[in-house]
Structures are given as structure tokens and as C-alpha cells.
Amino acid sequence: MTPGGVAHGSRRTPTSKLGGYIALTKPRIIELLLITTVPTMVLAEGGWPRTTLVLITLLGGTLAAGGANAINMVVDRDIDKLMPRTQNRPLVTGLLQPRQALVFAIALEVVAFGVLWAWANLLSAVLALSATLFYVFVYTLWLKRTSTQNIVIGGAAGAVPVLVGWSAVQNNVTWTPVVLFVVMFLWTPPHFWALAIRYADDYRAANVPMLPAVATLEVTVRKMVLYTALMVASTLVLWPVAELGLIYGISAVVLGALFLWGTIDLGRNPTPQRSMRVFGFSITYVTLLFAAMTLDVLLTGGA
């Protein structure tokens, strides 16, 4: 469910059919999505939600994200052949055929929708499906190959899991999950562009207009700093909106300052190595931010 899935993932080449099907789902991307889902459910409940509901939501979210990632690989198999870091994917190596992958992906989406509808609620099922449709049709089929705004607009798909997590508990969407959605939406460009700087040559080879492949490093970093600043501001907006306490507030300020400093430092010392450091920290950032939110709710009940 996230455009981040087009770039990260295992570099190992799967050798068995089972390994190939697992690779289609991009498991490492799904892990990142789940990191945001459970804390959002804790926030929605005001404590630990029913464990069975957590497991159901994680299962549904995993299946939906896996199906979306698999469809992405079907669509992108032509350009995956051209980029060294994606040439080990199962549709490029011939381990699996496009029809097999597509049937597998659609099956995952159908089961995901059924699981969420039956054991969570219809709203969460619809939101999960909407993320897949947006990722496939808006990002993968339209924007990815035509616009430098591809990852900016496409990032909306990767922000939907917070809406799914909230709606699974509350069966509604209020301002709190909307602000969380904005946080993840704004987080995606600096996170992804930091990685794309490292692999800009791959995108050029495949004629994909990812920003670092078509703009200067200075322009890319300037936009990264802008999105990071807006993201940090939105995490501070969440503090009063979600009625969170000092554990979250202090963490948001400190982590946000570190992320912003990292992107500014990349502008002063623009190298692929430093961009990968920013990329690595962006994952640490979102993990620690959502962990702080969870601890705040569980230990202090928020404000």
C-alpha cells in the first residue's frame, strides 16, 4: 500500500515458487506499514484494543498491502528488468509468470477485504481496498512514469493504514486519524527521495522521472527539508488534537529536530552515503514516534 515498496525490499533472489510469491508481497514494506497500524489502534482505543481485533487488522492489512505490492510488480516488470537492484524479482527472473502473480494478488485483496469486513468492519475493509486502488491506478499506472510528483501524491496510499487501524477500532474517521494520515503523507517524500538519491541512476536507466533522477541534488534536498518541516509541524498538531501527553510531545520535538537536522545536513554535504543515512533514520524516526505515542497512551492515558 505504499509507493515506498517500489524501492526497498530484499536484494536476495528467490529460488522457490513459495519464495517467489512471498517476494511479490515485499514483506519489508509491510513491516513498516504495520508499525503505524497498531499504535493507531492503541490511540483509538485509549488503551490496548482487543487482541483478536489487532490480529485481524494486521492480517487484513498485510494481505491488502501484499496484494498491492504484487500488482505493482506485475505492472513494473518491464522497468524492473532495467534497474540492477530489481533484476532479482520473481517476474524478471521468470520464476513466476505475470498471470500467476496477478491471480495471487487479486486473491490476497479479496481475502483481505473479507477478513476486515467480517471481523472488523466494512469501513476498514473499504479503506484498505481504496489504498490498493490508489496505489495501483493513480501511482503505479499513471504518476510513476509521468510526473516528478509521483511519490508525493502516491504517498497517500502508504498513509492509509493509520485510517484502517483507527476505523477498525472506532468504525469512524475523526480529526486524530486525519492528522496521522497527514503526518505519514508528508513523511513519505523525504523518506523515499533519500533512498532515490542513492539509486538515481537506476531510475534514469528505466526512464522513471523520480525527482532525484531528473532534478539536481540541491533541488531534491530543498524539497526534502520542506516536507520534513511540514511533517514535524503536523506531529506537533497531533499533540493537542489527540490529547497526548509529555512522552509523545517531547519525543515528537526531539525526533523531529533530529530528522530536520539530518535533511539540512544532507544539503550541506550532499552525498549518496549521507542520503542513505537520512533514509535509515527516517525509518527509525517513524518507529520511535509511533512507539512514543503508544507508550504515552498506555502509561499515562494521554494528556
C-alpha positions in Angstrom: 0.0 0.0 0.0 3.0 2.3 -0.2 5.0 3.7 -3.0 8.0 3.1 -0.8 7.5 -0.5 -1.9 8.9 0.2 -5.4 12.3 0.8 -3.9 13.1 -1.2 -0.9 12.9 -4.9 -0.2 15.2 -7.8 -0.2 18.1 -8.0 -2.6 18.1 -11.8 -2.4 17.0 -13.7 -5.4 14.1 -16.2 -4.6 14.7 -19.7 -5.9 11.5 -21.5 -5.0 7.9 -20.8 -6.1 6.9 -20.1 -2.4 9.8 -17.7 -2.1 8.7 -16.0 -5.3 5.2 -15.5 -4.0 6.5 -14.1 -0.7 8.9 -11.8 -2.6 5.9 -10.4 -4.6 4.4 -9.1 -1.4 7.5 -7.1 -0.4 7.5 -8.2 3.3 9.8 -5.5 4.5 7.5 -2.8 3.3 4.6 -4.5 5.0 6.5 -4.4 8.3 6.7 -0.6 8.0 3.0 -0.3 7.4 2.2 -2.4 10.5 4.5 -0.3 12.7 2.0 2.6 12.2 -1.2 0.5 12.4 -1.0 -1.0 15.9 -0.1 2.3 17.7 -3.0 4.0 15.9 -5.3 1.3 17.2 -4.0 1.9 20.7 -4.7 5.6 20.3 -8.2 4.9 19.0 -9.0 2.6 22.0 -7.3 4.8 24.6 -5.5 1.7 25.7 -4.7 -1.8 24.4 -7.5 -2.9 22.0 -9.0 -6.4 21.9 -6.0 -8.6 20.9 -8.1 -10.5 18.4 -9.1 -7.3 16.7 -5.4 -6.2 16.5 -4.5 -9.6 14.9 -7.4 -9.4 12.4 -6.5 -5.9 11.4 -2.8 -6.8 11.0 -3.8 -9.9 8.9 -6.2 -7.8 6.7 -3.7 -5.0 6.3 -0.8 -7.5 5.5 -2.9 -9.2 2.8 -4.1 -6.0 1.3 -0.6 -4.5 1.2 0.9 -7.7 -0.2 -1.7 -7.8 -3.0 -1.0 -4.2 -3.9 2.8 -4.8 -4.0 2.3 -7.9 -6.1 0.2 -5.9 -8.7 2.9 -3.3 -8.7 5.5 -5.9 -9.6 3.3 -7.2 -12.5 2.9 -3.7 -13.9 6.5 -2.7 -13.4 8.2 -5.9 -14.6 9.4 -4.2 -17.8 11.3 -1.4 -15.9 12.4 -3.8 -13.2 14.5 -5.6 -15.9 16.4 -2.3 -16.5 17.3 -1.5 -12.9 20.1 -3.6 -11.3 18.5 -3.6 -7.8 15.2 -5.0 -9.1 16.5 -7.6 -11.6 16.2 -10.4 -9.0 12.4 -10.0 -8.7 10.5 -13.2 -9.5 8.7 -11.8 -12.6 12.1 -10.6 -14.0 13.9 -13.9 -13.4 11.0 -15.9 -14.8 10.4 -17.8 -11.5 6.7 -16.7 -11.7 4.6 -15.7 -14.7 2.6 -12.4 -14.7 -0.8 -14.3 -14.8 0.2 -16.3 -11.7 1.2 -13.1 -9.9 -1.9 -11.3 -10.8 -4.2 -14.1 -9.7 -2.3 -14.3 -6.5 -2.6 -10.6 -5.9 -6.3 -10.4 -6.6 -6.9 -13.4 -4.3 -5.0 -11.6 -1.5 -7.1 -8.5 -2.0 -10.4 -10.4 -1.9 -9.4 -12.3 1.3 -8.2 -9.1 2.9 -11.5 -7.3 2.2 -13.4 -10.3 3.5 -11.3 -10.6 6.7 -11.7 -7.0 7.6 -15.4 -6.8 6.8 -16.3 -10.0 8.6 -14.2 -9.5 11.8 -13.5 -5.7 12.0 -16.0 -3.6 10.0 -16.9 -2.5 6.5 -15.2 0.9 6.8 -11.8 -0.6 7.5 -12.2 -3.0 4.6 -13.2 -0.2 2.2 -10.3 2.0 3.3 -7.8 -0.9 2.8 -9.1 -1.6 -0.7 -9.1 2.1 -1.5 -5.4 2.3 -0.7 -4.7 -0.6 -3.1 -6.7 1.0 -5.9 -5.0 4.4 -5.4 -1.5 2.7 -5.3 -2.2 0.7 -8.5 -4.2 3.1 -10.6 -3.0 6.5 -9.5 0.6 5.9 -8.6 1.8 2.8 -10.5 -0.2 3.1 -13.7 -0.3 6.9 -14.0 2.1 9.0 -12.0 5.1 6.9 -11.5 6.3 7.1 -15.2 4.9 10.6 -16.0 5.4 13.0 -13.1 8.1 14.1 -10.6 5.1 14.4 -8.2 4.7 10.6 -8.4 5.9 9.8 -4.8 4.3 12.9 -3.3 0.8 12.1 -4.5 1.3 8.4 -4.5 2.4 8.6 -0.8 -1.3 8.9 0.1 -1.6 5.1 -0.3 1.1 4.4 2.3 -0.6 6.8 4.8 -4.0 4.9 4.7 -3.0 2.2 7.2 -3.5 4.7 10.1 -7.0 5.2 8.9 -7.6 1.5 8.7 -6.2 0.9 12.2 -8.4 3.7 13.6 -11.5 2.7 11.8 -11.1 -1.0 12.8 -11.5 0.2 16.5 -13.8 3.2 16.2 -15.7 2.5 13.0 -15.3 6.1 12.0 -12.7 8.6 10.9 -12.1 11.7 13.1 -9.6 14.5 13.1 -7.0 12.5 15.0 -6.5 9.8 12.3 -6.7 12.5 9.6 -3.7 14.3 11.2 -1.9 11.0 11.5 -2.6 10.4 7.8 -1.1 13.9 7.1 2.0 13.0 9.1 2.6 9.8 7.1 1.8 11.6 3.8 4.4 14.3 4.5 6.9 11.7 5.8 6.9 9.7 2.5 8.7 12.2 0.2 11.8 12.8 2.3 11.9 9.1 3.3 11.7 7.9 -0.3 13.8 10.6 -2.0 16.6 9.9 0.4 16.7 6.4 -1.0 16.1 7.5 -4.6 19.2 9.7 -4.4 21.3 6.6 -4.0 19.5 4.9 -6.9 19.0 7.8 -9.2 21.0 6.1 -12.0 18.6 3.2 -11.9 15.6 5.5 -12.4 17.4 7.3 -15.3 18.1 3.9 -16.9 14.4 3.0 -16.7 13.2 6.5 -17.7 11.3 6.9 -14.5 11.0 10.7 -13.5 11.7 10.2 -9.8 12.8 13.6 -8.5 16.5 12.8 -7.8 16.8 11.3 -11.3 15.6 14.5 -13.1 16.5 17.3 -10.7 19.7 18.4 -9.1 20.6 17.1 -5.6 20.2 20.6 -4.3 16.7 20.9 -5.6 15.8 17.5 -4.2 17.2 18.2 -0.7 15.5 21.6 -0.6 12.1 19.9 -1.1 13.1 17.2 1.4 13.7 19.9 4.0 10.3 21.5 3.2 8.4 18.3 3.6 10.3 17.3 6.7 9.5 20.7 8.3 5.8 20.3 7.4 5.8 16.8 8.7 7.3 17.8 12.1 4.7 20.6 12.4 1.9 18.1 11.8 3.3 15.8 14.5 3.1 18.8 16.9 -0.5 19.5 15.8 -1.3 15.9 16.7 -0.2 16.5 20.3 -3.3 18.6 21.3 -5.7 17.1 18.7 -5.2 13.6 20.1 -4.8 14.9 23.7 -1.4 13.2 24.1 0.9 13.9 27.0 4.6 14.7 27.5 6.0 11.4 26.5 4.7 11.9 22.9 5.2 15.7 22.9 8.9 15.6 23.9 9.6 12.7 21.6 8.0 14.5 18.7 10.1 17.6 19.3 13.4 15.7 19.7 12.9 13.2 16.9 11.6 15.9 14.6 14.6 18.1 15.3 16.9 15.2 14.5 15.1 14.4 11.2 15.1 18.1 10.2 18.8 18.5 11.1 19.6 15.4 9.1 18.0 16.6 5.9 19.6 20.1 6.3 23.0 18.5 6.8 22.4 16.4 3.7 22.0 19.7 1.8 25.3 20.9 3.2 27.1 17.7 2.5 25.2 16.1 -0.4 26.5 12.6 -0.9 24.7 9.2 -1.6 26.1 7.9 1.7 24.6 10.7 3.7 21.3 10.3 1.9 21.2 6.6 2.9 21.8 7.7 6.5 18.8 10.0 6.2 16.8 7.1 4.7 17.8 4.8 7.6 16.9 7.4 10.2 13.5 8.1 8.5 12.5 4.5 9.4 13.9 4.8 12.9 12.0 8.1 13.3 8.6 6.8 12.4 9.1 3.7 14.5 10.1 5.7 17.6 7.5 8.4 17.1 4.7 5.8 17.0 6.3 3.9 19.9 6.2 7.1 21.9 2.6 7.6 21.1 1.8 4.1 22.2 3.7 4.4 25.5 2.0 7.8 26.1 -1.4 6.2 25.8 -0.6 3.0 27.7 1.4 4.6 30.6 -0.4 7.9 31.1 -3.6 7.7 29.2 -2.5 10.7 27.1 -2.7 14.2 28.5 
